[in-house]
Amino acid sequence: MRWLLGISLAIALAAFLGPWLGTIHRDYLIYISFLLTIVWGLILTAGILKFRVRGFWLLIGLPLVAYWPVQFFWLWGLACAHSVSACP
């Protein structure tokens, strides 16, 4: 369980800090952050299936992982609220 928690927190931290610390174009880093979020979700699912109740400790990384997806959709919603032509 400890190694899975360590991997989960490392991926969550990379997903959170990647767009701020990266040197390539920020859009690509946000997409990479989204992919890391998916990987983190798969690790969370595997941990809960294997360790049952103890697997919920993996949710510690949720605020870090969810930051960029929530910000993305929140800003997208603001853009749609201000201009309908900004919506897809």
PDB file with one MODEL, atoms N, CA, C and O in Angstrom:
MODEL        1
ATOM      1  N   MET A   1       0.823  -1.197   0.000  1.00  0.00           N
ATOM      2  CA  MET A   1       0.000   0.000   0.000  1.00  0.00           C
ATOM      3  C   MET A   1       0.862   1.254   0.000  1.00  0.00           C
ATOM      4  O   MET A   1       0.504   2.256  -0.619  1.00  0.00           O
ATOM      5  N   ARG A   2       2.005   1.204   0.695  1.00  0.00           N
ATOM      6  CA  ARG A   2       2.859   2.390   0.781  1.00  0.00           C
ATOM      7  C   ARG A   2       3.420   2.796  -0.570  1.00  0.00           C
ATOM      8  O   ARG A   2       3.453   3.980  -0.903  1.00  0.00           O
ATOM      9  N   TRP A   3       3.865   1.809  -1.353  1.00  0.00           N
ATOM     10  CA  TRP A   3       4.428   2.138  -2.659  1.00  0.00           C
ATOM     11  C   TRP A   3       3.361   2.690  -3.589  1.00  0.00           C
ATOM     12  O   TRP A   3       3.644   3.576  -4.395  1.00  0.00           O
ATOM     13  N   LEU A   4       2.133   2.179  -3.489  1.00  0.00           N
ATOM     14  CA  LEU A   4       1.049   2.685  -4.319  1.00  0.00           C
ATOM     15  C   LEU A   4       0.671   4.109  -3.914  1.00  0.00           C
ATOM     16  O   LEU A   4       0.363   4.935  -4.773  1.00  0.00           O
ATOM     17  N   LEU A   5       0.693   4.396  -2.630  1.00  0.00           N
ATOM     18  CA  LEU A   5       0.435   5.744  -2.147  1.00  0.00           C
ATOM     19  C   LEU A   5       1.535   6.699  -2.608  1.00  0.00           C
ATOM     20  O   LEU A   5       1.247   7.831  -2.995  1.00  0.00           O
ATOM     21  N   GLY A   6       2.772   6.259  -2.571  1.00  0.00           N
ATOM     22  CA  GLY A   6       3.881   7.091  -3.038  1.00  0.00           C
ATOM     23  C   GLY A   6       3.791   7.398  -4.522  1.00  0.00           C
ATOM     24  O   GLY A   6       4.018   8.533  -4.940  1.00  0.00           O
ATOM     25  N   ILE A   7       3.462   6.393  -5.316  1.00  0.00           N
ATOM     26  CA  ILE A   7       3.303   6.598  -6.758  1.00  0.00           C
ATOM     27  C   ILE A   7       2.124   7.523  -7.026  1.00  0.00           C
ATOM     28  O   ILE A   7       2.205   8.402  -7.884  1.00  0.00           O
ATOM     29  N   SER A   8       1.044   7.331  -6.308  1.00  0.00           N
ATOM     30  CA  SER A   8      -0.140   8.167  -6.481  1.00  0.00           C
ATOM     31  C   SER A   8       0.159   9.631  -6.166  1.00  0.00           C
ATOM     32  O   SER A   8      -0.251  10.523  -6.909  1.00  0.00           O
ATOM     33  N   LEU A   9       0.865   9.877  -5.077  1.00  0.00           N
ATOM     34  CA  LEU A   9       1.206  11.258  -4.713  1.00  0.00           C
ATOM     35  C   LEU A   9       2.213  11.870  -5.680  1.00  0.00           C
ATOM     36  O   LEU A   9       2.152  13.067  -5.958  1.00  0.00           O
ATOM     37  N   ALA A  10       3.133  11.069  -6.192  1.00  0.00           N
ATOM     38  CA  ALA A  10       4.101  11.580  -7.168  1.00  0.00           C
ATOM     39  C   ALA A  10       3.407  11.988  -8.464  1.00  0.00           C
ATOM     40  O   ALA A  10       3.722  13.032  -9.035  1.00  0.00           O
ATOM     41  N   ILE A  11       2.475  11.179  -8.925  1.00  0.00           N
ATOM     42  CA  ILE A  11       1.731  11.515 -10.137  1.00  0.00           C
ATOM     43  C   ILE A  11       0.846  12.733  -9.906  1.00  0.00           C
ATOM     44  O   ILE A  11       0.732  13.592 -10.780  1.00  0.00           O
ATOM     45  N   ALA A  12       0.221  12.811  -8.733  1.00  0.00           N
ATOM     46  CA  ALA A  12      -0.621  13.963  -8.422  1.00  0.00           C
ATOM     47  C   ALA A  12       0.206  15.240  -8.370  1.00  0.00           C
ATOM     48  O   ALA A  12      -0.231  16.278  -8.868  1.00  0.00           O
ATOM     49  N   LEU A  13       1.374  15.181  -7.784  1.00  0.00           N
ATOM     50  CA  LEU A  13       2.241  16.355  -7.710  1.00  0.00           C
ATOM     51  C   LEU A  13       2.741  16.755  -9.097  1.00  0.00           C
ATOM     52  O   LEU A  13       2.830  17.944  -9.401  1.00  0.00           O
ATOM     53  N   ALA A  14       3.066  15.781  -9.933  1.00  0.00           N
ATOM     54  CA  ALA A  14       3.505  16.078 -11.299  1.00  0.00           C
ATOM     55  C   ALA A  14       2.374  16.689 -12.113  1.00  0.00           C
ATOM     56  O   ALA A  14       2.610  17.595 -12.913  1.00  0.00           O
ATOM     57  N   ALA A  15       1.149  16.206 -11.921  1.00  0.00           N
ATOM     58  CA  ALA A  15       0.006  16.761 -12.644  1.00  0.00           C
ATOM     59  C   ALA A  15      -0.282  18.189 -12.199  1.00  0.00           C
ATOM     60  O   ALA A  15      -0.731  19.009 -12.999  1.00  0.00           O
ATOM     61  N   PHE A  16      -0.029  18.488 -10.937  1.00  0.00           N
ATOM     62  CA  PHE A  16      -0.293  19.828 -10.413  1.00  0.00           C
ATOM     63  C   PHE A  16       0.800  20.822 -10.795  1.00  0.00           C
ATOM     64  O   PHE A  16       0.505  21.929 -11.244  1.00  0.00           O
ATOM     65  N   LEU A  17       2.052  20.432 -10.619  1.00  0.00           N
ATOM     66  CA  LEU A  17       3.160  21.356 -10.842  1.00  0.00           C
ATOM     67  C   LEU A  17       3.649  21.411 -12.282  1.00  0.00           C
ATOM     68  O   LEU A  17       4.341  22.358 -12.657  1.00  0.00           O
ATOM     69  N   GLY A  18       3.312  20.435 -13.084  1.00  0.00           N
ATOM     70  CA  GLY A  18       3.803  20.369 -14.452  1.00  0.00           C
ATOM     71  C   GLY A  18       3.550  21.616 -15.277  1.00  0.00           C
ATOM     72  O   GLY A  18       4.498  22.150 -15.852  1.00  0.00           O
ATOM     73  N   PRO A  19       2.325  22.108 -15.368  1.00  0.00           N
ATOM     74  CA  PRO A  19       2.081  23.305 -16.178  1.00  0.00           C
ATOM     75  C   PRO A  19       2.770  24.563 -15.656  1.00  0.00           C
ATOM     76  O   PRO A  19       3.000  25.491 -16.431  1.00  0.00           O
ATOM     77  N   TRP A  20       3.102  24.624 -14.380  1.00  0.00           N
ATOM     78  CA  TRP A  20       3.794  25.801 -13.852  1.00  0.00           C
ATOM     79  C   TRP A  20       5.301  25.731 -14.030  1.00  0.00           C
ATOM     80  O   TRP A  20       5.952  26.754 -14.242  1.00  0.00           O
ATOM     81  N   LEU A  21       5.851  24.544 -13.947  1.00  0.00           N
ATOM     82  CA  LEU A  21       7.299  24.409 -13.968  1.00  0.00           C
ATOM     83  C   LEU A  21       7.860  24.026 -15.328  1.00  0.00           C
ATOM     84  O   LEU A  21       9.076  24.055 -15.519  1.00  0.00           O
ATOM     85  N   GLY A  22       7.016  23.674 -16.262  1.00  0.00           N
ATOM     86  CA  GLY A  22       7.477  23.212 -17.565  1.00  0.00           C
ATOM     87  C   GLY A  22       8.016  24.339 -18.424  1.00  0.00           C
ATOM     88  O   GLY A  22       7.694  25.510 -18.219  1.00  0.00           O
ATOM     89  N   THR A  23       8.851  23.961 -19.398  1.00  0.00           N
ATOM     90  CA  THR A  23       9.450  24.949 -20.286  1.00  0.00           C
ATOM     91  C   THR A  23       8.857  24.910 -21.686  1.00  0.00           C
ATOM     92  O   THR A  23       9.107  25.814 -22.482  1.00  0.00           O
ATOM     93  N   ILE A  24       8.076  23.881 -22.003  1.00  0.00           N
ATOM     94  CA  ILE A  24       7.444  23.846 -23.321  1.00  0.00           C
ATOM     95  C   ILE A  24       6.103  24.558 -23.252  1.00  0.00           C
ATOM     96  O   ILE A  24       5.710  25.044 -22.191  1.00  0.00           O
ATOM     97  N   HIS A  25       5.416  24.621 -24.348  1.00  0.00           N
ATOM     98  CA  HIS A  25       4.159  25.357 -24.441  1.00  0.00           C
ATOM     99  C   HIS A  25       3.168  24.890 -23.375  1.00  0.00           C
ATOM    100  O   HIS A  25       2.990  23.689 -23.173  1.00  0.00           O
ATOM    101  N   ARG A  26       2.536  25.823 -22.707  1.00  0.00           N
ATOM    102  CA  ARG A  26       1.680  25.509 -21.564  1.00  0.00           C
ATOM    103  C   ARG A  26       0.476  24.648 -21.959  1.00  0.00           C
ATOM    104  O   ARG A  26       0.036  23.822 -21.160  1.00  0.00           O
ATOM    105  N   ASP A  27      -0.067  24.818 -23.165  1.00  0.00           N
ATOM    106  CA  ASP A  27      -1.213  24.007 -23.575  1.00  0.00           C
ATOM    107  C   ASP A  27      -0.861  22.517 -23.578  1.00  0.00           C
ATOM    108  O   ASP A  27      -1.657  21.686 -23.141  1.00  0.00           O
ATOM    109  N   TYR A  28       0.317  22.190 -24.065  1.00  0.00           N
ATOM    110  CA  TYR A  28       0.737  20.792 -24.076  1.00  0.00           C
ATOM    111  C   TYR A  28       0.888  20.252 -22.665  1.00  0.00           C
ATOM    112  O   TYR A  28       0.554  19.100 -22.388  1.00  0.00           O
ATOM    113  N   LEU A  29       1.388  21.084 -21.789  1.00  0.00           N
ATOM    114  CA  LEU A  29       1.559  20.645 -20.405  1.00  0.00           C
ATOM    115  C   LEU A  29       0.222  20.423 -19.715  1.00  0.00           C
ATOM    116  O   LEU A  29       0.099  19.532 -18.875  1.00  0.00           O
ATOM    117  N   ILE A  30      -0.773  21.217 -20.057  1.00  0.00           N
ATOM    118  CA  ILE A  30      -2.100  20.995 -19.476  1.00  0.00           C
ATOM    119  C   ILE A  30      -2.689  19.687 -20.001  1.00  0.00           C
ATOM    120  O   ILE A  30      -3.343  18.960 -19.254  1.00  0.00           O
ATOM    121  N   TYR A  31      -2.461  19.384 -21.286  1.00  0.00           N
ATOM    122  CA  TYR A  31      -2.920  18.097 -21.814  1.00  0.00           C
ATOM    123  C   TYR A  31      -2.197  16.935 -21.131  1.00  0.00           C
ATOM    124  O   TYR A  31      -2.809  15.909 -20.833  1.00  0.00           O
ATOM    125  N   ILE A  32      -0.913  17.095 -20.889  1.00  0.00           N
ATOM    126  CA  ILE A  32      -0.164  16.066 -20.169  1.00  0.00           C
ATOM    127  C   ILE A  32      -0.702  15.929 -18.748  1.00  0.00           C
ATOM    128  O   ILE A  32      -0.789  14.823 -18.216  1.00  0.00           O
ATOM    129  N   SER A  33      -1.062  17.054 -18.139  1.00  0.00           N
ATOM    130  CA  SER A  33      -1.651  17.016 -16.804  1.00  0.00           C
ATOM    131  C   SER A  33      -2.973  16.249 -16.822  1.00  0.00           C
ATOM    132  O   SER A  33      -3.262  15.496 -15.893  1.00  0.00           O
ATOM    133  N   PHE A  34      -3.777  16.434 -17.869  1.00  0.00           N
ATOM    134  CA  PHE A  34      -5.025  15.684 -17.990  1.00  0.00           C
ATOM    135  C   PHE A  34      -4.754  14.195 -18.127  1.00  0.00           C
ATOM    136  O   PHE A  34      -5.465  13.377 -17.541  1.00  0.00           O
ATOM    137  N   LEU A  35      -3.728  13.834 -18.898  1.00  0.00           N
ATOM    138  CA  LEU A  35      -3.377  12.422 -19.032  1.00  0.00           C
ATOM    139  C   LEU A  35      -2.896  11.837 -17.708  1.00  0.00           C
ATOM    140  O   LEU A  35      -3.226  10.701 -17.367  1.00  0.00           O
ATOM    141  N   LEU A  36      -2.117  12.616 -16.971  1.00  0.00           N
ATOM    142  CA  LEU A  36      -1.680  12.148 -15.651  1.00  0.00           C
ATOM    143  C   LEU A  36      -2.865  11.991 -14.702  1.00  0.00           C
ATOM    144  O   LEU A  36      -2.852  11.125 -13.827  1.00  0.00           O
ATOM    145  N   THR A  37      -3.884  12.822 -14.874  1.00  0.00           N
ATOM    146  CA  THR A  37      -5.098  12.689 -14.074  1.00  0.00           C
ATOM    147  C   THR A  37      -5.790  11.363 -14.369  1.00  0.00           C
ATOM    148  O   THR A  37      -6.292  10.701 -13.461  1.00  0.00           O
ATOM    149  N   ILE A  38      -5.814  10.982 -15.632  1.00  0.00           N
ATOM    150  CA  ILE A  38      -6.418   9.698 -16.005  1.00  0.00           C
ATOM    151  C   ILE A  38      -5.608   8.536 -15.421  1.00  0.00           C
ATOM    152  O   ILE A  38      -6.172   7.571 -14.907  1.00  0.00           O
ATOM    153  N   VAL A  39      -4.281   8.643 -15.507  1.00  0.00           N
ATOM    154  CA  VAL A  39      -3.424   7.600 -14.933  1.00  0.00           C
ATOM    155  C   VAL A  39      -3.641   7.511 -13.429  1.00  0.00           C
ATOM    156  O   VAL A  39      -3.724   6.414 -12.876  1.00  0.00           O
ATOM    157  N   TRP A  40      -3.734   8.667 -12.762  1.00  0.00           N
ATOM    158  CA  TRP A  40      -3.980   8.684 -11.322  1.00  0.00           C
ATOM    159  C   TRP A  40      -5.328   8.027 -11.006  1.00  0.00           C
ATOM    160  O   TRP A  40      -5.443   7.297 -10.021  1.00  0.00           O
ATOM    161  N   GLY A  41      -6.334   8.276 -11.824  1.00  0.00           N
ATOM    162  CA  GLY A  41      -7.639   7.651 -11.610  1.00  0.00           C
ATOM    163  C   GLY A  41      -7.589   6.140 -11.748  1.00  0.00           C
ATOM    164  O   GLY A  41      -8.267   5.418 -11.017  1.00  0.00           O
ATOM    165  N   LEU A  42      -6.787   5.668 -12.683  1.00  0.00           N
ATOM    166  CA  LEU A  42      -6.629   4.219 -12.833  1.00  0.00           C
ATOM    167  C   LEU A  42      -5.911   3.619 -11.623  1.00  0.00           C
ATOM    168  O   LEU A  42      -6.269   2.536 -11.160  1.00  0.00           O
ATOM    169  N   ILE A  43      -4.902   4.320 -11.114  1.00  0.00           N
ATOM    170  CA  ILE A  43      -4.207   3.849  -9.912  1.00  0.00           C
ATOM    171  C   ILE A  43      -5.152   3.860  -8.719  1.00  0.00           C
ATOM    172  O   ILE A  43      -5.135   2.937  -7.905  1.00  0.00           O
ATOM    173  N   LEU A  44      -5.976   4.898  -8.609  1.00  0.00           N
ATOM    174  CA  LEU A  44      -6.965   4.964  -7.531  1.00  0.00           C
ATOM    175  C   LEU A  44      -7.939   3.796  -7.608  1.00  0.00           C
ATOM    176  O   LEU A  44      -8.245   3.167  -6.595  1.00  0.00           O
ATOM    177  N   THR A  45      -8.419   3.511  -8.796  1.00  0.00           N
ATOM    178  CA  THR A  45      -9.355   2.405  -8.979  1.00  0.00           C
ATOM    179  C   THR A  45      -8.704   1.070  -8.610  1.00  0.00           C
ATOM    180  O   THR A  45      -9.305   0.246  -7.921  1.00  0.00           O
ATOM    181  N   ALA A  46      -7.479   0.867  -9.073  1.00  0.00           N
ATOM    182  CA  ALA A  46      -6.776  -0.380  -8.740  1.00  0.00           C
ATOM    183  C   ALA A  46      -6.527  -0.491  -7.243  1.00  0.00           C
ATOM    184  O   ALA A  46      -6.650  -1.574  -6.672  1.00  0.00           O
ATOM    185  N   GLY A  47      -6.178   0.619  -6.606  1.00  0.00           N
ATOM    186  CA  GLY A  47      -5.930   0.597  -5.163  1.00  0.00           C
ATOM    187  C   GLY A  47      -7.181   0.299  -4.365  1.00  0.00           C
ATOM    188  O   GLY A  47      -7.134  -0.435  -3.378  1.00  0.00           O
ATOM    189  N   ILE A  48      -8.304   0.867  -4.788  1.00  0.00           N
ATOM    190  CA  ILE A  48      -9.559   0.608  -4.074  1.00  0.00           C
ATOM    191  C   ILE A  48     -10.011  -0.836  -4.288  1.00  0.00           C
ATOM    192  O   ILE A  48     -10.518  -1.472  -3.364  1.00  0.00           O
ATOM    193  N   LEU A  49      -9.830  -1.351  -5.505  1.00  0.00           N
ATOM    194  CA  LEU A  49     -10.220  -2.741  -5.755  1.00  0.00           C
ATOM    195  C   LEU A  49      -9.342  -3.730  -4.998  1.00  0.00           C
ATOM    196  O   LEU A  49      -9.819  -4.772  -4.548  1.00  0.00           O
ATOM    197  N   LYS A  50      -8.060  -3.404  -4.857  1.00  0.00           N
ATOM    198  CA  LYS A  50      -7.150  -4.332  -4.196  1.00  0.00           C
ATOM    199  C   LYS A  50      -7.195  -4.205  -2.672  1.00  0.00           C
ATOM    200  O   LYS A  50      -7.244  -5.211  -1.964  1.00  0.00           O
ATOM    201  N   PHE A  51      -7.180  -2.974  -2.172  1.00  0.00           N
ATOM    202  CA  PHE A  51      -7.060  -2.771  -0.731  1.00  0.00           C
ATOM    203  C   PHE A  51      -8.371  -2.393  -0.044  1.00  0.00           C
ATOM    204  O   PHE A  51      -8.385  -2.174   1.168  1.00  0.00           O
ATOM    205  N   ARG A  52      -9.451  -2.315  -0.780  1.00  0.00           N
ATOM    206  CA  ARG A  52     -10.776  -1.979  -0.245  1.00  0.00           C
ATOM    207  C   ARG A  52     -10.775  -0.656   0.502  1.00  0.00           C
ATOM    208  O   ARG A  52     -10.471   0.371  -0.105  1.00  0.00           O
ATOM    209  N   VAL A  53     -11.092  -0.631   1.759  1.00  0.00           N
ATOM    210  CA  VAL A  53     -11.246   0.613   2.519  1.00  0.00           C
ATOM    211  C   VAL A  53      -9.917   1.355   2.654  1.00  0.00           C
ATOM    212  O   VAL A  53      -9.890   2.586   2.623  1.00  0.00           O
ATOM    213  N   ARG A  54      -8.817   0.618   2.801  1.00  0.00           N
ATOM    214  CA  ARG A  54      -7.513   1.273   2.912  1.00  0.00           C
ATOM    215  C   ARG A  54      -7.132   1.988   1.618  1.00  0.00           C
ATOM    216  O   ARG A  54      -6.319   2.912   1.640  1.00  0.00           O
ATOM    217  N   GLY A  55      -7.705   1.576   0.504  1.00  0.00           N
ATOM    218  CA  GLY A  55      -7.423   2.211  -0.781  1.00  0.00           C
ATOM    219  C   GLY A  55      -7.929   3.642  -0.868  1.00  0.00           C
ATOM    220  O   GLY A  55      -7.489   4.404  -1.730  1.00  0.00           O
ATOM    221  N   PHE A  56      -8.848   4.015   0.013  1.00  0.00           N
ATOM    222  CA  PHE A  56      -9.356   5.385   0.005  1.00  0.00           C
ATOM    223  C   PHE A  56      -8.312   6.390   0.472  1.00  0.00           C
ATOM    224  O   PHE A  56      -8.498   7.593   0.290  1.00  0.00           O
ATOM    225  N   TRP A  57      -7.213   5.925   1.073  1.00  0.00           N
ATOM    226  CA  TRP A  57      -6.115   6.823   1.424  1.00  0.00           C
ATOM    227  C   TRP A  57      -5.488   7.435   0.174  1.00  0.00           C
ATOM    228  O   TRP A  57      -4.836   8.476   0.257  1.00  0.00           O
ATOM    229  N   LEU A  58      -5.676   6.811  -0.963  1.00  0.00           N
ATOM    230  CA  LEU A  58      -5.135   7.344  -2.210  1.00  0.00           C
ATOM    231  C   LEU A  58      -5.839   8.629  -2.632  1.00  0.00           C
ATOM    232  O   LEU A  58      -5.349   9.344  -3.506  1.00  0.00           O
ATOM    233  N   LEU A  59      -6.971   8.927  -2.027  1.00  0.00           N
ATOM    234  CA  LEU A  59      -7.695  10.156  -2.349  1.00  0.00           C
ATOM    235  C   LEU A  59      -7.000  11.413  -1.817  1.00  0.00           C
ATOM    236  O   LEU A  59      -7.462  12.527  -2.066  1.00  0.00           O
ATOM    237  N   ILE A  60      -5.905  11.243  -1.094  1.00  0.00           N
ATOM    238  CA  ILE A  60      -5.162  12.393  -0.590  1.00  0.00           C
ATOM    239  C   ILE A  60      -4.686  13.267  -1.752  1.00  0.00           C
ATOM    240  O   ILE A  60      -4.622  14.489  -1.613  1.00  0.00           O
ATOM    241  N   GLY A  61      -4.357  12.673  -2.872  1.00  0.00           N
ATOM    242  CA  GLY A  61      -3.866  13.419  -4.026  1.00  0.00           C
ATOM    243  C   GLY A  61      -4.949  14.060  -4.867  1.00  0.00           C
ATOM    244  O   GLY A  61      -4.634  14.743  -5.841  1.00  0.00           O
ATOM    245  N   LEU A  62      -6.212  13.868  -4.530  1.00  0.00           N
ATOM    246  CA  LEU A  62      -7.305  14.387  -5.345  1.00  0.00           C
ATOM    247  C   LEU A  62      -7.267  15.900  -5.546  1.00  0.00           C
ATOM    248  O   LEU A  62      -7.456  16.343  -6.679  1.00  0.00           O
ATOM    249  N   PRO A  63      -7.034  16.721  -4.520  1.00  0.00           N
ATOM    250  CA  PRO A  63      -6.998  18.170  -4.781  1.00  0.00           C
ATOM    251  C   PRO A  63      -5.903  18.580  -5.764  1.00  0.00           C
ATOM    252  O   PRO A  63      -6.094  19.497  -6.562  1.00  0.00           O
ATOM    253  N   LEU A  64      -4.762  17.904  -5.705  1.00  0.00           N
ATOM    254  CA  LEU A  64      -3.684  18.227  -6.632  1.00  0.00           C
ATOM    255  C   LEU A  64      -4.029  17.824  -8.057  1.00  0.00           C
ATOM    256  O   LEU A  64      -3.761  18.566  -9.002  1.00  0.00           O
ATOM    257  N   VAL A  65      -4.616  16.664  -8.208  1.00  0.00           N
ATOM    258  CA  VAL A  65      -4.942  16.154  -9.536  1.00  0.00           C
ATOM    259  C   VAL A  65      -6.106  16.914 -10.162  1.00  0.00           C
ATOM    260  O   VAL A  65      -6.125  17.128 -11.374  1.00  0.00           O
ATOM    261  N   ALA A  66      -7.058  17.315  -9.363  1.00  0.00           N
ATOM    262  CA  ALA A  66      -8.266  17.941  -9.898  1.00  0.00           C
ATOM    263  C   ALA A  66      -8.105  19.434 -10.173  1.00  0.00           C
ATOM    264  O   ALA A  66      -9.012  20.041 -10.742  1.00  0.00           O
ATOM    265  N   TYR A  67      -6.997  20.041  -9.794  1.00  0.00           N
ATOM    266  CA  TYR A  67      -6.849  21.489  -9.929  1.00  0.00           C
ATOM    267  C   TYR A  67      -6.967  21.960 -11.381  1.00  0.00           C
ATOM    268  O   TYR A  67      -7.794  22.820 -11.681  1.00  0.00           O
ATOM    269  N   TRP A  68      -6.151  21.410 -12.283  1.00  0.00           N
ATOM    270  CA  TRP A  68      -6.154  21.890 -13.657  1.00  0.00           C
ATOM    271  C   TRP A  68      -7.434  21.544 -14.408  1.00  0.00           C
ATOM    272  O   TRP A  68      -7.932  22.408 -15.129  1.00  0.00           O
ATOM    273  N   PRO A  69      -8.007  20.343 -14.293  1.00  0.00           N
ATOM    274  CA  PRO A  69      -9.282  20.108 -14.979  1.00  0.00           C
ATOM    275  C   PRO A  69     -10.403  21.028 -14.489  1.00  0.00           C
ATOM    276  O   PRO A  69     -11.204  21.508 -15.292  1.00  0.00           O
ATOM    277  N   VAL A  70     -10.465  21.275 -13.183  1.00  0.00           N
ATOM    278  CA  VAL A  70     -11.504  22.168 -12.662  1.00  0.00           C
ATOM    279  C   VAL A  70     -11.277  23.587 -13.160  1.00  0.00           C
ATOM    280  O   VAL A  70     -12.225  24.253 -13.576  1.00  0.00           O
ATOM    281  N   GLN A  71     -10.033  24.061 -13.124  1.00  0.00           N
ATOM    282  CA  GLN A  71      -9.736  25.403 -13.615  1.00  0.00           C
ATOM    283  C   GLN A  71     -10.067  25.528 -15.096  1.00  0.00           C
ATOM    284  O   GLN A  71     -10.624  26.540 -15.522  1.00  0.00           O
ATOM    285  N   PHE A  72      -9.733  24.520 -15.876  1.00  0.00           N
ATOM    286  CA  PHE A  72      -9.984  24.554 -17.308  1.00  0.00           C
ATOM    287  C   PHE A  72     -11.476  24.710 -17.602  1.00  0.00           C
ATOM    288  O   PHE A  72     -11.870  25.580 -18.378  1.00  0.00           O
ATOM    289  N   PHE A  73     -12.294  23.877 -16.989  1.00  0.00           N
ATOM    290  CA  PHE A  73     -13.722  23.939 -17.263  1.00  0.00           C
ATOM    291  C   PHE A  73     -14.373  25.160 -16.630  1.00  0.00           C
ATOM    292  O   PHE A  73     -15.366  25.664 -17.154  1.00  0.00           O
ATOM    293  N   TRP A  74     -13.836  25.648 -15.512  1.00  0.00           N
ATOM    294  CA  TRP A  74     -14.365  26.863 -14.902  1.00  0.00           C
ATOM    295  C   TRP A  74     -14.077  28.064 -15.798  1.00  0.00           C
ATOM    296  O   TRP A  74     -14.962  28.892 -16.015  1.00  0.00           O
ATOM    297  N   LEU A  75     -12.858  28.173 -16.320  1.00  0.00           N
ATOM    298  CA  LEU A  75     -12.524  29.277 -17.219  1.00  0.00           C
ATOM    299  C   LEU A  75     -13.270  29.170 -18.542  1.00  0.00           C
ATOM    300  O   LEU A  75     -13.636  30.185 -19.135  1.00  0.00           O
ATOM    301  N   TRP A  76     -13.493  27.963 -18.997  1.00  0.00           N
ATOM    302  CA  TRP A  76     -14.267  27.752 -20.214  1.00  0.00           C
ATOM    303  C   TRP A  76     -15.706  28.220 -20.001  1.00  0.00           C
ATOM    304  O   TRP A  76     -16.304  28.840 -20.880  1.00  0.00           O
ATOM    305  N   GLY A  77     -16.243  27.922 -18.841  1.00  0.00           N
ATOM    306  CA  GLY A  77     -17.589  28.395 -18.513  1.00  0.00           C
ATOM    307  C   GLY A  77     -17.665  29.911 -18.429  1.00  0.00           C
ATOM    308  O   GLY A  77     -18.651  30.505 -18.867  1.00  0.00           O
ATOM    309  N   LEU A  78     -16.639  30.544 -17.872  1.00  0.00           N
ATOM    310  CA  LEU A  78     -16.609  32.009 -17.835  1.00  0.00           C
ATOM    311  C   LEU A  78     -16.557  32.594 -19.237  1.00  0.00           C
ATOM    312  O   LEU A  78     -17.232  33.584 -19.518  1.00  0.00           O
ATOM    313  N   ALA A  79     -15.774  32.004 -20.108  1.00  0.00           N
ATOM    314  CA  ALA A  79     -15.689  32.491 -21.480  1.00  0.00           C
ATOM    315  C   ALA A  79     -17.039  32.352 -22.182  1.00  0.00           C
ATOM    316  O   ALA A  79     -17.436  33.238 -22.938  1.00  0.00           O
ATOM    317  N   CYS A  80     -17.740  31.254 -21.941  1.00  0.00           N
ATOM    318  CA  CYS A  80     -19.054  31.071 -22.545  1.00  0.00           C
ATOM    319  C   CYS A  80     -20.074  32.046 -21.963  1.00  0.00           C
ATOM    320  O   CYS A  80     -20.991  32.470 -22.666  1.00  0.00           O
ATOM    321  N   ALA A  81     -19.928  32.402 -20.702  1.00  0.00           N
ATOM    322  CA  ALA A  81     -20.865  33.335 -20.074  1.00  0.00           C
ATOM    323  C   ALA A  81     -20.689  34.741 -20.632  1.00  0.00           C
ATOM    324  O   ALA A  81     -21.652  35.504 -20.709  1.00  0.00           O
ATOM    325  N   HIS A  82     -19.471  35.086 -21.021  1.00  0.00           N
ATOM    326  CA  HIS A  82     -19.227  36.432 -21.511  1.00  0.00           C
ATOM    327  C   HIS A  82     -19.474  36.573 -23.000  1.00  0.00           C
ATOM    328  O   HIS A  82     -19.823  37.657 -23.467  1.00  0.00           O
ATOM    329  N   SER A  83     -19.299  35.499 -23.752  1.00  0.00           N
ATOM    330  CA  SER A  83     -19.471  35.567 -25.192  1.00  0.00           C
ATOM    331  C   SER A  83     -19.902  34.192 -25.696  1.00  0.00           C
ATOM    332  O   SER A  83     -19.195  33.203 -25.505  1.00  0.00           O
ATOM    333  N   VAL A  84     -21.038  34.142 -26.325  1.00  0.00           N
ATOM    334  CA  VAL A  84     -21.558  32.857 -26.824  1.00  0.00           C
ATOM    335  C   VAL A  84     -20.654  32.327 -27.948  1.00  0.00           C
ATOM    336  O   VAL A  84     -20.577  31.116 -28.157  1.00  0.00           O
ATOM    337  N   SER A  85     -19.984  33.207 -28.657  1.00  0.00           N
ATOM    338  CA  SER A  85     -19.119  32.746 -29.744  1.00  0.00           C
ATOM    339  C   SER A  85     -17.860  32.056 -29.222  1.00  0.00           C
ATOM    340  O   SER A  85     -17.153  31.413 -29.997  1.00  0.00           O
ATOM    341  N   ALA A  86     -17.566  32.174 -27.932  1.00  0.00           N
ATOM    342  CA  ALA A  86     -16.416  31.497 -27.348  1.00  0.00           C
ATOM    343  C   ALA A  86     -16.725  30.050 -26.984  1.00  0.00           C
ATOM    344  O   ALA A  86     -15.815  29.294 -26.645  1.00  0.00           O
ATOM    345  N   CYS A  87     -17.976  29.657 -27.049  1.00  0.00           N
ATOM    346  CA  CYS A  87     -18.370  28.298 -26.717  1.00  0.00           C
ATOM    347  C   CYS A  87     -18.178  27.370 -27.902  1.00  0.00           C
ATOM    348  O   CYS A  87     -18.312  27.794 -29.050  1.00  0.00           O
ATOM    349  N   PRO A  88     -17.869  26.121 -27.640  1.00  0.00           N
ATOM    350  CA  PRO A  88     -17.693  25.174 -28.772  1.00  0.00           C
ATOM    351  C   PRO A  88     -19.015  24.762 -29.376  1.00  0.00           C
ATOM    352  O   PRO A  88     -19.042  23.979 -30.326  1.00  0.00           O
TER     353      PRO A  88
ENDMDL
END
